[in-house]
Amino acid sequence: MKRAKNLTVLVIIISLTLTYLQGSGNFITSLSATMLPGTRGDEVKQLQQRLKNWGYYKGEAHGSYNWDTFLAVKDFQYCYGLKPTGIAGTDTQFAMGLTKIVKNGVVLGQGNGVGQEQLLARAINGEARGEPYEGQVAVGAVILNRTRDPAFPKTVAGVIYQPGAFTAVDDGQINVAIDPASTVVKAARDALNGWDPSDGCIYYWNPATATSSWIWSRTIVKKIGKHNFGK
């Protein structure tokens, strides 16, 4: 059966969808409430570019939600445990990191247009700057380990922008570009290439500054620099 080249679909787009997070004072703002065949614009272009970076989409990021984009979104959803509808709703956009975190009208973090290595490096820089190199890689590994844990979002961007998860997002450091020659970029690359000094941990904390009593219920696996790493 030949694939249809053009789909005529009723498009309903709400430009901004806000989900208030109880007690956090933050809002998750998706790029568009729904993107589906027939949708056009910069939001679709960003979605296509992200899918292309991850190998789901082979075409150009031209901003038109065509049949190939529909299939790429469907493949992404299937691989990441979402209902494979081919329609990029709020849940899919959140899983892809296509969201902004807004507090009191100020954008605290945004996943759009930043490569995975750079985004991971920014998080490492904000969370583990000044730590030994092994500790920086371990922080990156924790973020990657979370993408494979069912309790967390499925993507690096989704994990990093999860509300309240990382100080680097809350204070805006995540928006500051990192020099490609920086050691934190190398640490991000090593983590992405599979080095995990944390031994599979999904949490880390500085015992001298941790304010959450819950974190101490985690099993400490090891300590690197000033951070405990646990599960």
Secondary structure, DSSP 8 states (H G I E B T S, - for coil): ----S---------S-EEEE-TTT--EEEES-SEE-TT-BSHHHHHHHHHHHHTTS--S---SB--HHHHHHHHHHHHHTTS---S-EEHHHHHHTT-EEEEETTEEEEE-TT--HHHHHHHHHHHHHTTS-HHHHHHHHHHHHHHHTSTTS-SSHHHHHTSTTS-HHHHTSGGGS---TTSHHHHHHHHHHTT--TTSS-SEEE-TTT---SGGGGS-EEEEETTEEEE-
